[in-house]
Amino acid sequence: MKNWIKFIGTAGARFVVAKQLRSSGGLWISFERVNLYMDPGPGALVRCLASKPKLDPTKLDGILLSHKHLDHSGDINAMIEAMTEGGYRRRGVLFAPEDALEDDPVVFRYIRSYPEKIQVLQENSDYSIGGLKFSTAGRHVHSVETYGFNFYLSDATVSYITDTKFNPHLLTQYPGDLLLLNVVLLTENPERQIDHLSLDDVKVLLKKTRVKAVVLTHFGMRMLQAKPRELAERLSEETGVKVIAARDGMALEIDKIMKD
């Protein structure tokens, strides 16, 4: 496969993660022959090595952190050590927001010399690694410094909207042909201000953007109880957009999904 994504884990929200009702390992992406690990939450290293076929962290070119919350960063130090063979082989790039490094940091200071480079993420900025170019969108509405990404492939753009409260800027900042969406909430609760997307927010995004396909992931408890696969099928019928509910261990070939 030329360009692909492996969903190491699809858990979102603290109870789903704490009970491991879904794995919380994050994503392995291979774009333009560059291997990146995105948001290595608890269990990322174990799930990689237990994957079939096994995913070898020493083959990673970098690690990409959208924000420092535990369900996204719990295994970041373990993955950096694995990528660099315990620090004996200085290699790879770590991309992370500043507050993940400086304000109540989640990346241990002793381990920061292990990657070849640490790149601090900022909003609306461009980055590259190997033959892959990507950019951040505007800072998300979330309780810590958080960024989503646009990956520019030779024949498609892949966008990833990570944890955030819905805001109108999301409609214009993610031009992906394929859109990955973290959908923790089934519905909004007016009595609780939770900075995550709901299924109702997804419907707005699908109606007001030109995305060709959507993958839902990072599910909270009520989303799991409502059966994400069935929700995705109904959304596809209602909107005419191909909607897929990710599952742990699912591999997605970008070229194939764009042609289907």
Backbone as JSON, one array per atom type, in Angstrom:
{
  "sequence": "MKNWIKFIGTAGARFVVAKQLRSSGGLWISFERVNLYMDPGPGALVRCLASKPKLDPTKLDGILLSHKHLDHSGDINAMIEAMTEGGYRRRGVLFAPEDALEDDPVVFRYIRSYPEKIQVLQENSDYSIGGLKFSTAGRHVHSVETYGFNFYLSDATVSYITDTKFNPHLLTQYPGDLLLLNVVLLTENPERQIDHLSLDDVKVLLKKTRVKAVVLTHFGMRMLQAKPRELAERLSEETGVKVIAARDGMALEIDKIMKD",
  "N": [[0.84, -1.19, 0.0], [0.52, 2.22, -0.84], [-0.23, 4.71, 0.45], [-1.47, 4.78, 3.66], [-3.46, 4.17, 6.62], [-3.38, 3.01, 9.93], [-5.5, 2.12, 12.44], [-4.66, 2.05, 15.51], [-5.88, 2.38, 17.91], [-9.21, 3.26, 19.01], [-10.45, 4.55, 21.04], [-12.07, 7.07, 22.97], [-12.53, 9.61, 25.44], [-12.58, 9.45, 29.03], [-13.61, 7.18, 30.45], [-13.96, 5.11, 28.59], [-11.33, 4.77, 27.85], [-10.1, 4.18, 30.34], [-11.29, 1.78, 31.04], [-10.61, 0.34, 28.87], [-12.4, -0.33, 26.81], [-12.32, 0.16, 24.17], [-9.25, 0.12, 22.38], [-6.63, 2.49, 23.13], [-4.59, 3.41, 21.53], [-4.0, 5.2, 19.41], [-2.92, 6.38, 16.15], [-1.22, 4.94, 13.36], [0.33, 6.29, 10.64], [1.14, 6.07, 7.21], [2.36, 7.91, 4.84], [3.26, 9.0, 1.66], [5.56, 7.45, 1.76], [6.54, 7.99, 4.25], [6.62, 7.31, 7.66], [4.61, 7.94, 10.35], [3.74, 8.26, 13.77], [0.76, 8.99, 15.32], [-0.51, 10.61, 18.09], [0.1, 8.81, 20.47], [-1.49, 7.14, 22.65], [-2.31, 5.46, 25.84], [-1.07, 2.18, 25.77], [-0.08, 2.13, 23.2], [2.52, 1.21, 22.35], [2.53, -1.54, 23.02], [0.34, -2.44, 21.52], [1.21, -1.93, 18.92], [3.34, -3.76, 18.64], [1.95, -6.09, 18.95], [0.36, -6.15, 16.78], [-0.92, -7.44, 13.69], [0.09, -7.55, 10.45], [3.1, -7.16, 12.45], [3.89, -3.93, 13.68], [6.74, -2.1, 13.49], [8.32, 0.0, 15.65], [10.88, 1.07, 15.23], [10.94, 1.7, 12.61], [9.71, 4.06, 12.32], [9.51, 7.46, 11.21], [8.85, 9.66, 12.58], [7.02, 11.19, 15.33], [3.86, 12.42, 16.05], [2.09, 14.71, 17.88], [-1.05, 15.77, 18.79], [-2.15, 16.98, 21.02], [-1.69, 17.19, 24.62], [-3.24, 15.59, 26.34], [-3.97, 12.68, 28.33], [-5.11, 10.43, 26.98], [-4.08, 10.72, 24.5], [-1.36, 10.96, 24.75], [-0.25, 9.15, 26.5], [1.6, 7.07, 26.01], [3.74, 8.32, 24.88], [6.45, 8.72, 25.62], [7.39, 6.11, 25.79], [7.12, 5.35, 23.11], [8.89, 7.1, 21.85], [11.3, 6.17, 22.93], [11.23, 3.57, 21.86], [11.28, 4.09, 19.1], [13.82, 5.15, 18.84], [15.46, 3.14, 19.61], [15.89, 2.81, 22.39], [17.21, 5.15, 22.8], [19.77, 4.85, 21.86], [20.09, 5.09, 19.2], [19.98, 7.88, 17.64], [17.37, 9.41, 16.19], [14.6, 10.34, 14.01], [11.74, 12.6, 14.23], [10.09, 14.62, 16.58], [6.98, 16.05, 16.73], [5.23, 18.46, 18.42], [2.9, 20.33, 20.5], [3.75, 23.41, 22.21], [3.0, 23.52, 24.93], [2.97, 20.9, 25.67], [5.54, 20.38, 26.09], [6.63, 22.32, 27.73], [4.85, 23.44, 29.69], [3.69, 21.87, 32.36], [4.82, 19.34, 31.37], [4.55, 16.51, 29.12], [6.39, 15.05, 27.81], [9.24, 13.54, 28.79], [12.12, 15.18, 30.12], [14.66, 14.0, 30.04], [14.49, 12.39, 27.87], [14.4, 13.88, 25.64], [16.62, 14.28, 24.1], [16.8, 12.11, 22.51], [15.28, 11.91, 20.0], [16.09, 12.99, 16.65], [15.31, 15.55, 16.15], [13.23, 18.08, 17.6], [10.23, 19.5, 16.86], [8.36, 22.3, 17.42], [4.92, 22.73, 17.42], [2.79, 25.13, 15.88], [-0.11, 27.22, 15.33], [-1.75, 27.25, 12.12], [0.48, 26.66, 10.42], [3.18, 25.43, 8.34], [4.72, 22.26, 7.7], [7.25, 19.75, 7.15], [8.43, 16.46, 6.44], [10.69, 14.16, 5.34], [9.38, 13.16, 2.27], [6.89, 14.18, 2.77], [4.43, 16.66, 3.18], [2.74, 18.71, 5.51], [0.24, 20.54, 7.38], [-0.75, 22.6, 10.16], [-4.0, 23.51, 11.37], [-6.04, 26.24, 12.62], [-5.8, 26.93, 16.16], [-7.45, 24.64, 18.26], [-10.63, 24.63, 20.04], [-10.22, 23.75, 23.03], [-9.19, 22.31, 26.17], [-6.46, 22.32, 26.49], [-3.46, 23.2, 24.65], [-4.07, 22.58, 21.34], [-4.02, 21.0, 18.16], [-5.25, 20.33, 14.88], [-4.67, 18.59, 11.71], [-3.62, 18.87, 8.26], [-2.8, 16.77, 5.69], [-0.84, 16.61, 2.83], [-1.02, 14.78, 0.15], [0.14, 13.14, -2.87], [-2.04, 12.64, -4.51], [-4.3, 13.26, -3.07], [-5.84, 15.01, -0.3], [-5.59, 14.61, 3.14], [-7.36, 15.17, 6.05], [-7.32, 15.76, 9.56], [-9.34, 16.13, 12.22], [-8.92, 16.64, 15.39], [-9.55, 16.46, 18.96], [-11.96, 18.83, 19.93], [-14.17, 21.57, 20.62], [-17.06, 22.31, 18.71], [-16.69, 24.76, 16.18], [-17.21, 27.46, 13.85], [-14.94, 27.82, 12.23], [-13.9, 25.35, 11.67], [-15.15, 24.52, 9.39], [-13.86, 25.62, 7.25], [-11.14, 25.25, 7.51], [-10.21, 22.71, 7.09], [-9.61, 21.11, 4.38], [-9.74, 18.5, 3.42], [-9.95, 15.66, 1.18], [-10.42, 13.26, 2.29], [-11.6, 12.91, 5.53], [-10.72, 12.64, 8.86], [-12.29, 12.2, 11.89], [-12.55, 12.97, 15.28], [-14.94, 11.82, 17.35], [-16.4, 12.11, 20.13], [-18.82, 12.48, 21.51], [-22.26, 11.54, 21.52], [-24.55, 13.17, 21.54], [-24.99, 16.69, 22.2], [-24.75, 18.05, 25.52], [-26.49, 20.43, 27.07], [-26.15, 21.23, 29.7], [-23.61, 20.65, 30.38], [-20.46, 21.75, 29.53], [-18.57, 20.48, 27.25], [-15.59, 20.04, 25.59], [-15.66, 18.7, 22.95], [-16.41, 17.06, 19.82], [-19.72, 16.26, 18.65], [-22.07, 13.84, 17.33], [-24.05, 15.3, 16.04], [-22.62, 17.58, 15.33], [-20.97, 16.49, 13.38], [-22.8, 16.02, 11.34], [-23.36, 18.64, 10.55], [-20.85, 19.41, 9.54], [-20.64, 17.64, 7.36], [-22.67, 18.49, 5.71], [-21.86, 21.04, 4.99], [-19.36, 21.03, 3.87], [-17.12, 19.83, 1.29], [-16.2, 17.27, 1.44], [-15.12, 13.98, 0.52], [-15.06, 11.49, 1.73], [-15.44, 10.17, 5.04], [-14.05, 9.29, 8.17], [-14.98, 8.13, 11.24], [-13.84, 8.26, 14.59], [-12.35, 7.69, 17.89], [-14.17, 7.28, 20.1], [-16.62, 8.04, 22.59], [-18.4, 6.78, 25.55], [-21.25, 6.76, 25.14], [-21.4, 6.92, 22.38], [-20.26, 4.45, 21.7], [-22.18, 2.74, 22.81], [-24.31, 3.3, 21.15], [-23.59, 2.07, 18.83], [-21.28, 2.54, 16.63], [-20.85, 1.7, 13.95], [-23.41, 1.34, 12.86], [-24.39, 3.92, 13.15], [-22.69, 5.29, 11.39], [-23.45, 4.15, 8.94], [-26.08, 5.11, 8.72], [-25.58, 7.85, 8.59], [-24.25, 7.97, 6.14], [-26.34, 7.29, 4.39], [-28.07, 9.44, 4.84], [-26.62, 11.73, 4.06], [-25.23, 11.23, 1.7], [-22.52, 11.06, 1.62], [-19.64, 9.06, 1.93], [-19.31, 7.37, 4.88], [-17.39, 6.03, 7.45], [-17.03, 3.98, 10.28], [-14.4, 3.75, 12.41], [-12.52, 0.95, 13.63], [-10.74, -0.86, 16.14], [-7.53, -1.72, 15.08], [-8.08, -1.52, 12.4], [-7.13, -1.17, 9.02], [-6.64, 1.29, 6.57], [-6.64, 2.02, 3.24], [-5.66, 4.75, 1.44], [-5.77, 5.46, -1.34], [-7.53, 3.53, -2.33], [-9.95, 4.01, -0.94], [-10.59, 6.48, -1.91], [-11.24, 5.92, -4.51], [-13.43, 4.22, -4.37]],
  "CA": [[0.0, 0.0, 0.0], [1.3, 3.44, -0.92], [-0.64, 5.61, 1.53], [-2.42, 4.04, 4.49], [-3.62, 4.49, 8.04], [-3.74, 1.89, 10.8], [-6.12, 2.6, 13.67], [-4.17, 1.24, 16.62], [-6.91, 2.47, 18.95], [-10.32, 4.14, 18.65], [-11.09, 4.99, 22.28], [-12.07, 8.47, 23.36], [-13.18, 9.86, 26.74], [-11.79, 8.8, 30.09], [-14.11, 5.88, 30.89], [-13.65, 4.13, 27.55], [-9.89, 4.53, 27.93], [-9.75, 3.53, 31.62], [-11.79, 0.4, 31.01], [-10.12, -0.24, 27.62], [-13.5, -0.86, 26.0], [-11.6, 0.22, 22.9], [-7.84, 0.46, 22.58], [-6.36, 3.92, 23.11], [-3.22, 3.5, 21.01], [-3.79, 6.25, 18.41], [-2.86, 6.07, 14.72], [0.02, 4.86, 12.59], [0.06, 6.71, 9.27], [2.23, 5.94, 6.25], [2.02, 8.79, 3.73], [4.41, 9.36, 0.82], [6.69, 6.64, 2.25], [6.95, 8.49, 5.56], [5.86, 6.68, 8.73], [4.41, 8.79, 11.52], [2.79, 7.79, 14.78], [-0.01, 10.13, 15.78], [-1.21, 10.54, 19.36], [0.32, 7.5, 21.1], [-2.12, 7.02, 23.96], [-1.96, 4.26, 26.61], [-1.11, 0.91, 25.04], [0.39, 2.26, 21.82], [3.67, 0.36, 22.06], [2.12, -2.95, 23.07], [-0.56, -2.72, 20.39], [2.03, -1.98, 17.71], [4.11, -5.0, 18.58], [1.01, -7.21, 18.87], [-0.4, -6.01, 15.54], [-0.64, -8.42, 12.62], [1.51, -7.78, 10.73], [3.66, -6.33, 13.51], [4.39, -2.61, 13.31], [8.04, -1.94, 14.13], [8.55, 1.42, 15.94], [12.17, 1.55, 14.72], [10.71, 2.13, 11.24], [9.06, 5.36, 12.34], [10.27, 8.66, 10.89], [8.51, 10.7, 13.53], [5.84, 11.07, 16.19], [3.07, 13.64, 15.93], [1.2, 14.83, 19.02], [-2.01, 16.86, 18.6], [-2.24, 17.66, 22.32], [-1.03, 16.42, 25.67], [-4.11, 14.8, 27.2], [-3.47, 11.33, 28.57], [-5.55, 9.46, 25.98], [-3.31, 10.97, 23.28], [0.08, 11.05, 25.0], [0.16, 8.27, 27.58], [2.74, 6.23, 25.64], [4.65, 9.06, 24.0], [7.85, 8.48, 25.98], [7.71, 4.73, 25.4], [7.25, 5.29, 21.66], [10.14, 7.75, 21.5], [12.37, 5.22, 23.25], [11.2, 2.45, 20.91], [11.7, 4.61, 17.79], [15.26, 5.45, 18.87], [16.13, 1.96, 20.16], [16.32, 3.12, 23.74], [18.08, 6.34, 22.79], [21.09, 4.53, 21.32], [20.1, 5.48, 17.79], [19.32, 9.19, 17.58], [16.68, 9.48, 14.91], [13.19, 10.7, 14.05], [11.33, 13.95, 14.62], [8.91, 14.74, 17.42], [6.19, 17.26, 16.53], [4.36, 18.58, 19.59], [2.62, 21.7, 20.94], [4.69, 23.93, 23.2], [2.62, 23.23, 26.32], [3.29, 19.51, 25.95], [6.97, 20.33, 26.37], [7.07, 23.32, 28.69], [3.89, 23.69, 30.76], [3.25, 20.55, 32.81], [5.18, 18.57, 30.18], [4.3, 15.06, 29.06], [7.61, 14.44, 27.25], [10.28, 13.64, 29.82], [13.26, 15.97, 29.68], [15.83, 13.18, 29.73], [14.28, 11.66, 26.62], [14.3, 14.83, 24.53], [17.82, 14.2, 23.25], [16.75, 10.88, 21.71], [14.95, 12.18, 18.6], [17.03, 13.85, 15.93], [14.83, 16.93, 16.18], [11.9, 18.36, 18.16], [9.6, 20.62, 16.17], [7.22, 22.82, 18.17], [3.79, 23.06, 16.56], [2.07, 26.39, 16.03], [-1.29, 27.2, 14.49], [-1.68, 27.72, 10.73], [1.89, 26.59, 10.02], [3.53, 24.34, 7.43], [5.8, 21.38, 8.14], [7.59, 18.68, 6.22], [9.32, 15.4, 6.91], [10.89, 13.33, 4.16], [8.62, 13.67, 1.14], [5.53, 14.51, 3.2], [4.14, 18.01, 3.66], [1.48, 18.83, 6.22], [0.07, 21.83, 8.04], [-1.72, 22.71, 11.25], [-5.06, 24.49, 11.22], [-6.08, 27.12, 13.78], [-5.85, 26.25, 17.45], [-8.78, 24.13, 18.59], [-11.27, 25.03, 21.29], [-10.0, 22.6, 23.91], [-8.65, 22.79, 27.44], [-5.0, 22.47, 26.36], [-3.06, 23.6, 23.29], [-4.48, 21.45, 20.51], [-4.03, 21.29, 16.74], [-5.54, 19.32, 13.87], [-3.68, 18.57, 10.65], [-3.91, 18.58, 6.87], [-1.68, 16.08, 5.05], [-0.95, 16.84, 1.4], [-0.49, 13.65, -0.6], [0.26, 13.41, -4.3], [-3.33, 12.54, -5.19], [-5.41, 13.53, -2.15], [-5.53, 15.67, 0.96], [-6.21, 13.95, 4.29], [-7.46, 16.08, 7.19], [-7.61, 15.13, 10.85], [-9.87, 17.03, 13.23], [-8.8, 15.99, 16.69], [-10.5, 16.91, 19.98], [-12.31, 20.24, 19.9], [-15.57, 21.98, 20.6], [-17.38, 22.77, 17.37], [-16.69, 26.19, 15.88], [-17.38, 27.62, 12.4], [-13.66, 27.76, 11.52], [-13.66, 23.97, 11.24], [-15.75, 24.33, 8.07], [-12.98, 26.14, 6.2], [-9.72, 24.99, 7.76], [-9.89, 21.31, 6.81], [-10.07, 20.88, 3.01], [-9.41, 17.14, 3.0], [-10.82, 14.75, 0.44], [-10.74, 12.31, 3.35], [-11.6, 13.61, 6.81], [-10.74, 11.83, 10.07], [-12.98, 13.0, 12.9], [-12.7, 12.46, 16.64], [-16.34, 12.07, 17.73], [-16.55, 11.55, 21.48], [-20.18, 12.63, 22.02], [-23.4, 11.22, 20.68], [-25.32, 14.42, 21.48], [-24.55, 17.74, 23.12], [-25.46, 18.2, 26.78], [-26.46, 21.87, 27.37], [-25.78, 21.46, 31.09], [-22.17, 20.4, 30.54], [-19.65, 22.28, 28.44], [-17.51, 19.51, 26.96], [-14.91, 20.5, 24.37], [-15.52, 17.6, 21.99], [-17.43, 17.02, 18.78], [-20.82, 15.31, 18.76], [-22.56, 13.36, 16.04], [-24.76, 16.42, 15.41], [-21.6, 18.42, 14.71], [-20.54, 15.79, 12.17], [-23.82, 16.27, 10.32], [-23.14, 20.01, 10.04], [-19.64, 19.37, 8.73], [-20.89, 16.92, 6.11], [-23.56, 19.29, 4.87], [-21.29, 22.32, 4.6], [-18.05, 20.85, 3.27], [-17.14, 19.0, 0.07], [-15.42, 16.08, 1.73], [-15.56, 12.81, -0.24], [-15.22, 10.35, 2.65], [-15.22, 10.51, 6.44], [-13.84, 8.19, 9.11], [-15.25, 8.51, 12.62], [-13.04, 7.52, 15.56], [-12.18, 8.31, 19.2], [-15.55, 7.24, 20.59], [-16.98, 8.01, 23.99], [-19.24, 5.67, 25.97], [-22.57, 6.75, 24.49], [-21.18, 6.58, 20.97], [-20.1, 3.01, 21.61], [-23.46, 2.11, 23.1], [-25.19, 3.52, 20.0], [-23.04, 1.26, 17.75], [-20.73, 3.44, 15.62], [-21.01, 1.23, 12.57], [-24.77, 1.64, 12.42], [-24.48, 5.38, 13.03], [-22.0, 5.67, 10.16], [-24.28, 3.74, 7.81], [-27.2, 6.04, 8.62], [-25.06, 9.12, 8.1], [-23.99, 7.81, 4.71], [-27.62, 7.35, 3.7], [-28.67, 10.78, 4.98], [-25.81, 12.8, 3.47], [-24.63, 10.86, 0.43], [-21.07, 11.0, 1.8], [-19.21, 7.79, 2.49], [-18.9, 7.51, 6.28], [-16.89, 4.77, 8.0], [-16.7, 3.97, 11.71], [-13.15, 3.02, 12.62], [-12.47, -0.07, 14.67], [-9.36, -1.14, 16.53], [-6.77, -2.57, 14.17], [-8.5, -1.34, 11.01], [-6.2, -0.53, 8.09], [-7.39, 2.02, 5.56], [-5.81, 2.41, 2.11], [-6.22, 6.02, 0.99], [-6.08, 5.42, -2.78], [-8.7, 2.68, -2.53], [-11.17, 4.64, -0.44], [-10.9, 7.61, -2.79], [-11.78, 5.4, -5.78], [-14.69, 3.52, -4.13]],
  "C": [[0.88, 1.25, 0.0], [1.02, 4.37, 0.25], [-1.72, 4.93, 2.36], [-2.4, 4.53, 5.94], [-3.98, 3.21, 8.78], [-4.26, 2.48, 12.11], [-5.71, 1.67, 14.82], [-5.18, 1.26, 17.77], [-7.96, 3.49, 18.57], [-11.08, 4.63, 19.89], [-10.99, 6.49, 22.45], [-12.81, 8.59, 24.69], [-12.58, 8.93, 27.81], [-12.29, 7.42, 30.47], [-13.82, 4.78, 29.88], [-12.18, 3.77, 27.59], [-9.55, 3.75, 29.2], [-10.17, 2.08, 31.65], [-11.3, -0.37, 29.78], [-11.24, -0.98, 26.87], [-13.13, -0.79, 24.52], [-10.15, 0.54, 23.24], [-7.64, 1.96, 22.45], [-4.99, 4.22, 22.5], [-2.96, 4.59, 19.99], [-3.69, 5.7, 17.0], [-1.42, 5.91, 14.24], [-0.34, 5.27, 11.17], [1.32, 6.54, 8.43], [1.83, 6.7, 5.0], [3.3, 9.16, 2.98], [5.69, 8.71, 1.33], [7.3, 7.17, 3.55], [6.04, 7.87, 6.62], [5.82, 7.58, 9.95], [3.46, 8.1, 12.49], [2.09, 9.01, 15.36], [-0.75, 9.8, 17.07], [-1.11, 9.17, 20.03], [-0.22, 7.45, 22.53], [-1.72, 5.74, 24.67], [-2.12, 2.99, 25.78], [-0.55, 0.97, 23.64], [1.51, 1.28, 21.5], [3.28, -1.11, 22.03], [1.27, -3.31, 21.87], [0.19, -2.76, 19.07], [2.71, -3.33, 17.56], [3.22, -6.24, 18.5], [0.2, -7.2, 17.57], [0.01, -7.09, 14.54], [-0.95, -7.78, 11.28], [2.02, -6.79, 11.78], [4.15, -5.0, 12.93], [5.63, -2.32, 14.15], [8.31, -0.45, 14.39], [9.89, 1.95, 15.44], [12.07, 1.98, 13.26], [10.04, 3.49, 11.17], [10.03, 6.48, 11.94], [9.97, 9.79, 11.87], [7.27, 10.37, 14.33], [5.16, 12.43, 16.23], [2.03, 13.67, 17.05], [0.27, 16.02, 18.82], [-2.19, 17.66, 19.88], [-1.86, 16.68, 23.42], [-1.95, 15.61, 26.58], [-3.71, 13.33, 27.21], [-3.86, 10.34, 27.48], [-4.85, 9.64, 24.65], [-1.81, 10.84, 23.5], [0.61, 10.04, 26.0], [1.39, 7.43, 27.29], [3.78, 6.99, 24.83], [6.11, 8.81, 24.34], [8.28, 7.07, 25.6], [7.93, 4.63, 23.89], [8.51, 6.0, 21.18], [11.32, 6.82, 21.78], [12.42, 4.08, 22.24], [11.7, 2.9, 19.54], [13.21, 4.77, 17.72], [16.08, 4.32, 19.46], [16.76, 2.29, 21.52], [17.22, 4.34, 23.84], [19.46, 6.08, 22.23], [21.21, 4.87, 19.84], [19.31, 6.78, 17.65], [18.69, 9.38, 16.22], [15.25, 9.94, 15.11], [12.96, 12.13, 14.51], [10.1, 13.85, 15.5], [8.25, 16.09, 17.13], [5.2, 17.35, 17.68], [4.08, 20.04, 19.91], [3.57, 22.12, 22.06], [4.3, 23.51, 24.62], [2.79, 21.76, 26.68], [4.75, 19.33, 26.35], [7.37, 21.23, 27.53], [6.14, 23.48, 29.89], [3.29, 22.36, 31.19], [3.54, 19.52, 31.72], [4.85, 17.09, 30.28], [5.48, 14.32, 28.44], [8.73, 14.64, 28.26], [11.5, 14.38, 29.28], [14.45, 15.1, 29.31], [15.73, 12.52, 28.37], [14.33, 12.58, 25.41], [15.53, 14.85, 23.63], [17.78, 12.98, 22.33], [16.33, 11.12, 20.27], [16.01, 13.06, 17.95], [16.63, 15.32, 16.03], [13.49, 16.97, 16.89], [11.38, 19.62, 17.49], [8.37, 21.05, 16.94], [6.13, 23.25, 17.21], [3.2, 24.42, 16.91], [0.88, 26.38, 15.07], [-1.01, 27.77, 13.1], [-0.24, 27.75, 10.21], [2.14, 25.35, 9.17], [4.74, 23.57, 7.95], [6.1, 20.36, 7.06], [8.52, 17.69, 6.9], [9.47, 14.41, 5.76], [10.15, 13.96, 2.97], [7.21, 14.09, 1.48], [5.44, 15.95, 3.68], [2.8, 17.99, 4.38], [1.42, 20.18, 6.92], [-0.87, 21.67, 9.23], [-2.81, 23.68, 10.82], [-4.99, 25.44, 12.43], [-6.19, 26.31, 15.07], [-7.28, 25.85, 17.77], [-9.31, 24.71, 19.9], [-11.24, 23.81, 22.21], [-9.26, 23.12, 25.13], [-7.14, 22.89, 27.48], [-4.7, 22.84, 24.91], [-3.22, 22.41, 22.35], [-4.54, 21.87, 19.04], [-4.47, 20.06, 15.93], [-4.6, 19.5, 12.69], [-4.3, 18.33, 9.28], [-2.65, 17.98, 6.24], [-1.87, 16.14, 3.54], [-0.24, 15.73, 0.64], [-0.49, 13.98, -2.08], [-1.09, 13.42, -5.0], [-4.53, 12.77, -4.28], [-4.9, 14.34, -0.97], [-6.3, 14.95, 2.06], [-6.19, 14.92, 5.46], [-7.85, 15.31, 8.45], [-8.06, 16.19, 11.84], [-9.85, 16.28, 14.56], [-9.77, 16.64, 17.68], [-10.71, 18.42, 19.93], [-13.8, 20.43, 20.1], [-15.85, 22.52, 19.2], [-17.27, 24.3, 17.28], [-16.69, 26.35, 14.37], [-16.08, 27.53, 11.61], [-13.35, 26.35, 11.02], [-14.16, 23.74, 9.81], [-14.82, 24.75, 6.94], [-11.53, 25.74, 6.35], [-9.28, 23.57, 7.44], [-10.42, 20.92, 5.44], [-9.9, 19.45, 2.51], [-10.44, 16.47, 2.13], [-11.31, 13.66, 1.39], [-10.59, 13.04, 4.68], [-11.7, 12.6, 7.95], [-11.29, 12.7, 11.19], [-13.01, 12.3, 14.24], [-14.1, 12.83, 17.13], [-16.6, 11.37, 19.07], [-18.03, 11.47, 21.88], [-21.23, 12.19, 21.02], [-24.25, 12.46, 20.47], [-24.7, 15.43, 22.44], [-25.37, 17.7, 24.4], [-25.37, 19.67, 27.2], [-25.99, 22.18, 28.8], [-24.29, 21.25, 31.34], [-21.43, 20.92, 29.3], [-18.46, 21.35, 28.22], [-16.9, 19.85, 25.61], [-14.6, 19.35, 23.42], [-16.63, 17.69, 20.96], [-18.49, 15.97, 19.1], [-21.22, 14.84, 17.37], [-23.35, 14.44, 15.31], [-23.78, 17.37, 14.73], [-21.1, 17.81, 13.41], [-21.52, 16.05, 11.04], [-23.67, 17.66, 9.71], [-21.93, 20.04, 9.12], [-19.89, 18.72, 7.37], [-21.76, 17.74, 5.16], [-22.87, 20.53, 4.29], [-19.86, 22.23, 4.08], [-18.18, 19.92, 2.07], [-16.32, 17.72, 0.25], [-16.01, 14.88, 0.98], [-15.81, 11.59, 0.64], [-14.81, 10.79, 4.05], [-15.0, 9.24, 7.24], [-14.05, 8.73, 10.52], [-14.4, 7.65, 13.56], [-13.06, 8.24, 16.9], [-13.54, 8.42, 19.92], [-15.65, 7.26, 22.11], [-17.98, 6.9, 24.27], [-20.57, 5.62, 25.23], [-22.46, 6.49, 23.0], [-21.02, 5.08, 20.8], [-21.42, 2.28, 21.83], [-24.43, 2.23, 21.93], [-24.71, 2.78, 18.75], [-22.56, 2.14, 16.58], [-20.93, 2.99, 14.18], [-22.4, 1.55, 12.03], [-24.98, 3.14, 12.26], [-23.84, 5.85, 11.73], [-22.83, 5.32, 8.93], [-25.46, 4.69, 7.62], [-26.75, 7.41, 8.11], [-24.77, 9.07, 6.61], [-25.28, 7.93, 3.9], [-28.21, 8.75, 3.71], [-27.94, 11.84, 4.17], [-25.27, 12.5, 2.08], [-23.11, 10.83, 0.46], [-20.71, 9.65, 2.41], [-18.67, 8.0, 3.9], [-18.55, 6.13, 6.83], [-16.64, 4.96, 9.49], [-15.45, 3.14, 11.9], [-13.31, 1.98, 13.72], [-11.0, -0.36, 14.97], [-8.7, -2.09, 15.54], [-7.12, -2.39, 12.71], [-7.41, -0.64, 10.21], [-7.0, 0.08, 6.96], [-6.42, 2.47, 4.48], [-6.42, 3.65, 1.46], [-6.62, 5.97, -0.48], [-7.36, 4.63, -3.02], [-9.98, 3.37, -2.1], [-11.56, 5.83, -1.29], [-11.52, 7.16, -4.1], [-13.15, 4.75, -5.59], [-15.88, 4.48, -4.19]]
}
